[in-house]
Amino acid sequence: MSGGGANAPDPAEYQLRLFIAGTSPRSQRTIENLRRICREHLADRHSLVIVDIYQQPELAEAAQVVAAPTLLKLTPEPLRRIVGDLSDEARVLRGLGVYPLPRGDDGSSI
């Protein structure tokens, strides 16, 4: 019998593409926020491609990205777009369809 359930972690591989605009402080903050979220919640089950829309505008156009920063979750489906600096971790996790395990008072997983 498998140990699934509502709080079971999703083993899916997340393919993410982050569109940024140059090396501005906002772009750097967005990259740092996303890397932290991936490290804490998607460790060893994600791939991340960062696209600078100034360097590769054709990729932004092909993905219909009209604002930066924009995060695309390509897999698992459905495709999702999250716009902004990704500082609201709960919003980003909801957008990705990732629901973290409850944590104890000491910060450890229950």
DSSP file (Angstrom, degrees, kcal/mol; ACC not computed):
  #  RESIDUE AA STRUCTURE BP1 BP2  ACC     N-H-->O    O-->H-N    N-H-->O    O-->H-N    TCO  KAPPA ALPHA  PHI   PSI    X-CA   Y-CA   Z-CA
    1    1 A M              0   0    0      0, 0.0     2,-0.1     0, 0.0     0, 0.0   0.000 360.0 360.0 360.0 132.8    0.0    0.0    0.0
    2    2 A S        -     0   0    0      1,-0.1     2,-0.4     0, 0.0     0, 0.0  -0.451 360.0-128.8 -81.4 154.8    1.5    3.4   -0.9
    3    3 A G        +     0   0    0     -2,-0.1    -1,-0.1     2,-0.0     0, 0.0  -0.234  57.8 137.9 -95.7  44.4    1.8    6.1    1.6
    4    4 A G        +     0   0    0     -2,-0.4     2,-0.2     4,-0.1     3,-0.1   0.246  14.7 137.7 -70.6-159.0    0.1    8.9   -0.3
    5    5 A G    >   -     0   0    0      1,-0.1     3,-1.3     3,-0.1    -2,-0.0  -0.705  68.2 -64.0 136.6 172.7   -2.4   11.4    1.1
    6    6 A A  T 3  S+     0   0    0      1,-0.3    -1,-0.1    -2,-0.2    -2,-0.0   0.815 132.4  40.7 -61.8 -32.0   -3.2   15.0    1.0
    7    7 A N  T 3  S+     0   0    0     -3,-0.1    -1,-0.3     2,-0.1     3,-0.1   0.351  84.0 122.9-100.3   6.9    0.1   16.1    2.5
    8    8 A A  S <  S-     0   0    0     -3,-1.3    91,-0.1     1,-0.1    -3,-0.1  -0.470  70.8-108.2 -68.3 136.6    2.3   13.6    0.6
    9    9 A P        -     0   0    0      0, 0.0    -1,-0.1     0, 0.0    -2,-0.1  -0.369  29.3-117.3 -65.6 144.0    5.0   15.4   -1.4
   10   10 A D        -     0   0    0      1,-0.1    -3,-0.0    89,-0.1     0, 0.0  -0.727  18.5-158.4 -82.7 120.2    4.5   15.4   -5.2
   11   11 A P        +     0   0    0      0, 0.0    -1,-0.1     0, 0.0    31,-0.0   0.415  48.3 129.3 -81.2   4.6    7.4   13.5   -6.8
   12   12 A A        -     0   0    0      1,-0.1     2,-0.6    64,-0.0    -2,-0.1  -0.177  64.5-115.3 -61.9 150.3    6.9   15.2  -10.2
   13   13 A E        -     0   0    0     33,-0.1     2,-0.6     2,-0.0    33,-0.2  -0.782  28.7-146.0 -85.7 123.7    9.8   16.8  -12.0
   14   14 A Y  E     -a   46   0A   0     31,-2.6    33,-2.7    -2,-0.6     2,-0.6  -0.824   8.4-162.1 -95.7 122.4    9.2   20.6  -12.3
   15   15 A Q  E     -aB  47  75A   0     60,-1.9    59,-2.9    -2,-0.6    60,-1.0  -0.928  18.7-177.1-103.6 116.3   10.5   22.3  -15.4
   16   16 A L  E     -aB  48  73A   0     31,-3.0    33,-2.0    -2,-0.6     2,-0.4  -0.888  18.0-168.2-119.5 143.5   10.7   26.0  -14.7
   17   17 A R  E     -aB  49  72A   0     55,-2.3    55,-3.1    -2,-0.4     2,-0.6  -0.980   8.7-162.2-132.1 120.3   11.7   28.9  -17.0
   18   18 A L  E     -aB  50  71A   0     31,-2.8    33,-3.4    -2,-0.4     2,-0.6  -0.902   3.4-157.4-107.1 122.3   12.3   32.3  -15.4
   19   19 A F  E     +aB  51  70A   0     51,-3.3    51,-2.0    -2,-0.6     2,-0.3  -0.880  19.7 173.6-100.2 123.4   12.2   35.4  -17.6
   20   20 A I  E     -a   52   0A   0     31,-2.8    33,-3.0    -2,-0.6     2,-0.7  -0.803  33.4-124.0-124.2 166.1   14.1   38.4  -16.3
   21   21 A A    >   -     0   0    0     -2,-0.3     3,-0.7    31,-0.2     6,-0.2  -0.828  65.9 -62.6-114.4  90.4   15.1   41.8  -17.6
   22   22 A G  T 3  S-     0   0    0     -2,-0.7    -1,-0.1     1,-0.2    31,-0.1  -0.249  83.7 -49.8  72.3-157.2   18.8   42.2  -17.4
   23   23 A T  T 3  S+     0   0    0      4,-0.1    -1,-0.2    -3,-0.1     5,-0.0  -0.103  81.2 146.5-110.7  33.2   20.9   42.2  -14.2
   24   24 A S    <>  -     0   0    0     -3,-0.7     4,-2.4     1,-0.1     5,-0.2  -0.193  65.0-106.7 -64.5 160.6   18.9   44.8  -12.3
   25   25 A P  H  > S+     0   0    0      0, 0.0     4,-2.6     0, 0.0     5,-0.2   0.876 122.7  54.6 -56.2 -37.0   18.6   44.4   -8.5
   26   26 A R  H  > S+     0   0    0      2,-0.2     4,-2.3     1,-0.2     5,-0.2   0.916 108.1  48.5 -63.9 -42.4   14.9   43.2   -9.0
   27   27 A S  H  > S+     0   0    0     -6,-0.2     4,-2.3     2,-0.2    -1,-0.2   0.925 112.6  48.1 -62.5 -44.3   16.1   40.5  -11.4
   28   28 A Q  H  X S+     0   0    0     -4,-2.4     4,-2.4     1,-0.2    -2,-0.2   0.902 111.5  49.9 -64.0 -41.3   18.8   39.4   -9.0
   29   29 A R  H  X S+     0   0    0     -4,-2.6     4,-2.7    -5,-0.2    -1,-0.2   0.893 109.9  51.5 -63.6 -39.7   16.3   39.3   -6.0
   30   30 A T  H  X S+     0   0    0     -4,-2.3     4,-2.6     2,-0.2    -2,-0.2   0.923 110.0  48.4 -63.5 -44.6   13.9   37.3   -8.1
   31   31 A I  H  X S+     0   0    0     -4,-2.3     4,-2.7     2,-0.2     5,-0.2   0.929 112.8  48.4 -61.1 -45.9   16.5   34.7   -9.0
   32   32 A E  H  X S+     0   0    0     -4,-2.4     4,-2.2     2,-0.2    -2,-0.2   0.918 111.6  49.8 -61.4 -44.1   17.6   34.5   -5.3
   33   33 A N  H  X S+     0   0    0     -4,-2.7     4,-2.3    52,-0.2    -2,-0.2   0.934 113.6  45.4 -60.4 -46.7   13.9   34.1   -4.2
   34   34 A L  H  X S+     0   0    0     -4,-2.6     4,-2.8     1,-0.2     5,-0.2   0.912 111.4  51.4 -67.2 -42.1   13.3   31.3   -6.7
   35   35 A R  H  X S+     0   0    0     -4,-2.7     4,-2.5     2,-0.2    -1,-0.2   0.894 111.2  49.0 -62.0 -38.6   16.5   29.4   -6.0
   36   36 A R  H  X S+     0   0    0     -4,-2.2     4,-2.5    -5,-0.2     5,-0.2   0.939 112.1  47.9 -65.1 -46.5   15.7   29.5   -2.3
   37   37 A I  H  X S+     0   0    0     -4,-2.3     4,-2.5     1,-0.2     5,-0.5   0.920 113.8  47.5 -60.3 -44.3   12.1   28.2   -2.9
   38   38 A C  H  X S+     0   0    0     -4,-2.8     4,-2.2     1,-0.2    -1,-0.2   0.915 112.1  49.8 -63.8 -42.6   13.4   25.5   -5.2
   39   39 A R  H  < S+     0   0    0     -4,-2.5     4,-0.3    -5,-0.2    -2,-0.2   0.901 118.4  38.9 -62.4 -41.5   16.1   24.4   -2.7
   40   40 A E  H  < S+     0   0    0     -4,-2.5    -2,-0.2    -5,-0.2    -1,-0.2   0.804 133.8  17.8 -81.1 -30.3   13.6   24.3    0.2
   41   41 A H  H  < S+     0   0    0     -4,-2.5    -3,-0.2    -5,-0.2    -2,-0.2   0.623 131.1  33.8-120.8 -17.9   10.6   22.7   -1.6
   42   42 A L  S >< S+     0   0    0     -4,-2.2     3,-2.3    -5,-0.5    -3,-0.2   0.061  72.1 164.0-129.1  25.2   11.7   21.1   -4.9
   43   43 A A  T 3  S-     0   0    0     -4,-0.3    -4,-0.1     1,-0.3    -3,-0.0  -0.180  74.3  -2.7 -51.3 130.7   15.2   19.8   -4.1
   44   44 A D  T 3  S+     0   0    0      2,-0.1    -1,-0.3     1,-0.1    -5,-0.1   0.614 121.4  79.2  63.4  15.3   16.4   17.3   -6.7
   45   45 A R  S <  S+     0   0    0     -3,-2.3   -31,-2.6    -7,-0.2     2,-0.3  -0.037  79.2  68.1-142.9  38.8   13.2   17.4   -8.6
   46   46 A H  E     -a   14   0A   0    -33,-0.2     2,-0.4     2,-0.0   -31,-0.2  -0.994  53.0-154.2-149.5 155.7   13.3   20.6  -10.7
   47   47 A S  E     -a   15   0A   0    -33,-2.7   -31,-3.0    -2,-0.3     2,-0.4  -0.996  16.9-162.1-127.8 139.9   15.2   22.1  -13.6
   48   48 A L  E     -a   16   0A   0     -2,-0.4     2,-0.5   -33,-0.2   -31,-0.2  -0.982   8.8-173.0-128.1 127.4   15.5   25.8  -13.9
   49   49 A V  E     -a   17   0A   0    -33,-2.0   -31,-2.8    -2,-0.4     2,-0.5  -0.982  12.6-153.8-116.6 128.6   16.3   27.8  -17.0
   50   50 A I  E     -a   18   0A   0     -2,-0.5     2,-0.5   -33,-0.2   -31,-0.2  -0.904  10.4-167.4-105.4 126.8   16.9   31.6  -16.6
   51   51 A V  E     -a   19   0A   0    -33,-3.4   -31,-2.8    -2,-0.5     2,-0.7  -0.959  13.6-149.7-118.6 122.1   16.2   33.7  -19.7
   52   52 A D  E >>  -a   20   0A   0     -2,-0.5     4,-2.6   -33,-0.2     3,-0.7  -0.821   9.8-152.1 -87.7 115.8   17.3   37.3  -20.0
   53   53 A I  T 34 S+     0   0    0    -33,-3.0   -32,-0.2    -2,-0.7    -1,-0.1   0.718  94.7  56.9 -66.3 -19.0   14.7   38.9  -22.3
   54   54 A Y  T 34 S+     0   0    0    -34,-0.3    -1,-0.3     2,-0.2   -33,-0.1   0.847 114.4  37.9 -75.3 -33.9   17.2   41.5  -23.4
   55   55 A Q  T <4 S+     0   0    0     -3,-0.7    -2,-0.2     1,-0.2    -1,-0.1   0.807 133.4  23.3 -84.8 -32.3   19.6   38.7  -24.6
   56   56 A Q    >X  +     0   0    0     -4,-2.6     4,-1.2     1,-0.1     3,-1.1  -0.502  65.0 158.0-134.5  64.4   17.0   36.3  -26.0
   57   57 A P  H 3> S+     0   0    0      0, 0.0     4,-2.4     0, 0.0     5,-0.2   0.782  72.4  65.7 -62.6 -25.8   13.9   38.3  -26.9
   58   58 A E  H 3> S+     0   0    0      1,-0.2     4,-2.4     2,-0.2     5,-0.1   0.848  99.3  51.7 -66.1 -32.7   12.7   35.6  -29.3
   59   59 A L  H <> S+     0   0    0     -3,-1.1     4,-1.8     2,-0.2    -1,-0.2   0.893 110.2  48.5 -69.6 -38.9   12.3   33.2  -26.4
   60   60 A A  H  <>S+     0   0    0     -4,-1.2     5,-2.9     2,-0.2     4,-0.3   0.914 113.1  47.9 -65.4 -41.6   10.1   35.7  -24.5
   61   61 A E  H ><5S+     0   0    0     -4,-2.4     3,-1.2     1,-0.2    -2,-0.2   0.923 110.4  50.8 -64.8 -43.6    8.1   36.3  -27.6
   62   62 A A  H 3<5S+     0   0    0     -4,-2.4    -1,-0.2     1,-0.3    -2,-0.2   0.845 113.9  45.0 -62.8 -33.6    7.6   32.6  -28.3
   63   63 A A  T 3<5S-     0   0    0     -4,-1.8    -1,-0.3    -5,-0.1    -2,-0.2   0.411 111.9-122.5 -89.5   1.5    6.4   32.1  -24.7
   64   64 A Q  T < 5 +     0   0    0     -3,-1.2     2,-0.6    -4,-0.3    -3,-0.2   0.879  50.5 166.0  57.6  41.8    4.2   35.2  -24.9
   65   65 A V      < +     0   0    0     -5,-2.9    -1,-0.2    -6,-0.1    -2,-0.1  -0.793  12.5 168.4 -88.7 122.6    5.9   36.8  -21.9
   66   66 A V        +     0   0    0     -2,-0.6     2,-0.3     1,-0.2    -1,-0.1   0.461  61.8  41.3-113.9  -6.0    5.0   40.5  -21.8
   67   67 A A  S    S-     0   0    0     17,-0.0    -1,-0.2   -48,-0.0   -48,-0.1  -0.992  82.1-107.6-141.8 148.1    6.3   41.4  -18.3
   68   68 A A  S    S+     0   0    0     -2,-0.3   -48,-0.2     1,-0.2     2,-0.1  -0.985  91.9  40.0-128.4 141.7    9.5   40.6  -16.4
   69   69 A P  S    S+     0   0    0      0, 0.0    15,-2.4     0, 0.0     2,-0.4   0.452  77.0 157.6 -79.7 146.4   10.1   38.9  -14.1
   70   70 A T  E     -BC  19  83A   0    -51,-2.0   -51,-3.3    13,-0.2     2,-0.5  -0.998  26.3-154.6-134.7 131.4    7.8   36.0  -15.2
   71   71 A L  E     -BC  18  82A   0     11,-3.1    11,-2.4    -2,-0.4     2,-0.5  -0.919   7.8-161.3-105.4 128.9    8.1   32.4  -14.1
   72   72 A L  E     -BC  17  81A   0    -55,-3.1   -55,-2.3    -2,-0.5     2,-0.8  -0.937   7.8-155.7-107.3 129.9    6.7   29.7  -16.3
   73   73 A K  E     +BC  16  80A   0      7,-2.6     7,-1.5    -2,-0.5   -57,-0.2  -0.921  17.3 175.4-100.0 108.4    6.0   26.2  -14.8
   74   74 A L  E     +     0   0A   0    -59,-2.9    -1,-0.2    -2,-0.8   -58,-0.2   0.886  51.9  60.6 -83.4 -42.4    6.1   24.0  -17.9
   75   75 A T  E    S+B   15   0A   0    -60,-1.0   -60,-1.9     1,-0.1    -1,-0.3  -0.984  83.7  38.5-141.0 151.1    5.7   20.7  -16.1
   76   76 A P  S    S-     0   0    0      0, 0.0    -1,-0.1     0, 0.0   -62,-0.0   0.597 107.7 -85.1 -71.3 156.2    3.9   19.1  -14.5
   77   77 A E  S    S+     0   0    0     -2,-0.1     2,-0.1     2,-0.1    -2,-0.1  -0.316  97.7  68.4 -66.1 153.5    0.8   20.4  -16.3
   78   78 A P  S    S-     0   0    0      0, 0.0     2,-0.1     0, 0.0    -5,-0.1   0.475  81.5-123.7 -83.7 157.4   -1.0   22.6  -16.2
   79   79 A L        -     0   0    0     -2,-0.1     2,-0.3    -7,-0.1    -5,-0.2  -0.417  34.2-167.6 -60.6 136.5    1.2   25.4  -17.5
   80   80 A R  E     -C   73   0A   0     -7,-1.5    -7,-2.6    -2,-0.1     2,-0.4  -0.965  14.3-154.9-131.3 149.3    1.3   28.3  -15.0
   81   81 A R  E     -C   72   0A   0     -2,-0.3     2,-0.5    -9,-0.2    -9,-0.2  -0.985   7.5-173.4-122.0 132.8    2.6   31.8  -15.1
   82   82 A I  E     -C   71   0A   0    -11,-2.4   -11,-3.1    -2,-0.4     2,-0.4  -0.986   9.4-161.9-127.2 120.4    3.7   33.8  -12.0
   83   83 A V  E     +C   70   0A   0     -2,-0.5   -13,-0.2   -13,-0.2     2,-0.2  -0.847  46.4  44.6-106.6 136.5    4.6   37.4  -12.5
   84   84 A G  S    S-     0   0    0    -15,-2.4    -2,-0.1    -2,-0.4   -17,-0.0  -0.717 101.2 -52.9 127.0-175.6    6.6   39.5  -10.1
   85   85 A D        -     0   0    0     -2,-0.2   -52,-0.2   -17,-0.1   -51,-0.1   0.396  64.5-126.3 -83.2   4.5    9.7   39.2   -7.9
   86   86 A L        +     0   0    0    -17,-0.1    -1,-0.1     1,-0.1     6,-0.1   0.735  67.4 134.4  61.8  26.3    8.5   35.9   -6.3
   87   87 A S        +     0   0    0      1,-0.2     2,-1.3     2,-0.0     3,-0.1   0.718  51.4  78.4 -78.7 -20.0    9.0   37.3   -2.8
   88   88 A D     >  -     0   0    0      1,-0.2     4,-2.2     2,-0.1     3,-0.3  -0.723  65.1-173.5 -89.9  91.6    5.6   36.0   -1.6
   89   89 A E  H  > S+     0   0    0     -2,-1.3     4,-2.8     1,-0.2     5,-0.2   0.870  80.0  53.1 -56.4 -43.4    6.6   32.3   -1.1
   90   90 A A  H  > S+     0   0    0      1,-0.2     4,-2.3     2,-0.2    -1,-0.2   0.903 110.1  48.8 -61.4 -40.8    3.1   31.1   -0.3
   91   91 A R  H  > S+     0   0    0     -3,-0.3     4,-2.4     2,-0.2    -1,-0.2   0.907 112.0  48.7 -64.4 -42.6    1.8   32.6   -3.6
   92   92 A V  H  X S+     0   0    0     -4,-2.2     4,-2.1     2,-0.2    -2,-0.2   0.930 111.2  49.6 -64.2 -45.5    4.6   31.1   -5.6
   93   93 A L  H  X>S+     0   0    0     -4,-2.8     5,-2.9     1,-0.2     4,-1.0   0.901 111.4  49.0 -62.1 -41.4    4.1   27.6   -4.0
   94   94 A R  H ><5S+     0   0    0     -4,-2.3     3,-0.6    -5,-0.2    -1,-0.2   0.926 110.7  51.1 -62.0 -43.6    0.3   27.8   -4.8
   95   95 A G  H 3<5S+     0   0    0     -4,-2.4    -2,-0.2     1,-0.3    -1,-0.2   0.841 112.5  45.7 -62.2 -34.2    1.1   28.9   -8.3
   96   96 A L  H 3<5S-     0   0    0     -4,-2.1    -1,-0.3     2,-0.2    -2,-0.2   0.624 113.0-119.3 -81.8 -14.1    3.5   25.9   -8.7
   97   97 A G  T <<5 +     0   0    0     -4,-1.0     2,-0.5    -3,-0.6    -3,-0.2   0.797  67.1 140.5  77.1  28.7    1.0   23.6   -7.1
   98   98 A V      < -     0   0    0     -5,-2.9    -1,-0.3    -6,-0.2    -2,-0.2  -0.914  33.7-168.2-108.0 128.0    3.4   22.7   -4.3
   99   99 A Y        -     0   0    0     -2,-0.5   -89,-0.1   -91,-0.1    -9,-0.0  -0.930  19.1-137.2-119.8 107.5    2.0   22.4   -0.9
  100  100 A P        -     0   0    0      0, 0.0     3,-0.1     0, 0.0   -59,-0.1  -0.199  23.2-103.9 -65.2 151.6    4.7   22.3    1.8
  101  101 A L        -     0   0    0      1,-0.1   -93,-0.0     8,-0.0   -94,-0.0  -0.447  47.3 -93.8 -67.6 145.9    4.6   19.8    4.7
  102  102 A P        -     0   0    0      0, 0.0     8,-2.2     0, 0.0     2,-0.3  -0.296  43.1-138.7 -59.6 148.2    3.5   21.3    8.0
  103  103 A R  B     -D  109   0B   0      6,-0.2     6,-0.2     7,-0.1     5,-0.1  -0.856   6.5-127.1-113.1 147.0    6.4   22.4   10.2
  104  104 A G    >   -     0   0    0      4,-3.5     3,-1.8    -2,-0.3    -1,-0.1  -0.180  41.9 -88.6 -78.4 179.1    6.9   22.0   13.9
  105  105 A D  T 3  S+     0   0    0      1,-0.3    -1,-0.1     2,-0.1    -2,-0.0   0.791 128.8  53.9 -61.7 -28.2    7.7   24.9   16.3
  106  106 A D  T 3  S-     0   0    0      2,-0.1    -1,-0.3     3,-0.0     3,-0.1   0.396 121.3-105.6 -88.8   3.9   11.5   24.3   15.7
  107  107 A G  S <  S+     0   0    0     -3,-1.8     2,-0.2     1,-0.3    -2,-0.1   0.401  79.1 129.2  90.6  -2.9   11.1   24.6   11.9
  108  108 A S        -     0   0    0      1,-0.1    -4,-3.5    -5,-0.1    -1,-0.3  -0.525  67.4 -97.0 -85.8 154.7   11.4   20.8   11.2
  109  109 A S  B      D  103   0B   0     -6,-0.2    -6,-0.2    -2,-0.2    -1,-0.1  -0.425 360.0 360.0 -68.0 142.3    9.0   18.9    9.1
  110  110 A I              0   0    0     -8,-2.2    -1,-0.1    -2,-0.1    -7,-0.1   0.432 360.0 360.0 -86.6 360.0    6.3   17.0   11.1
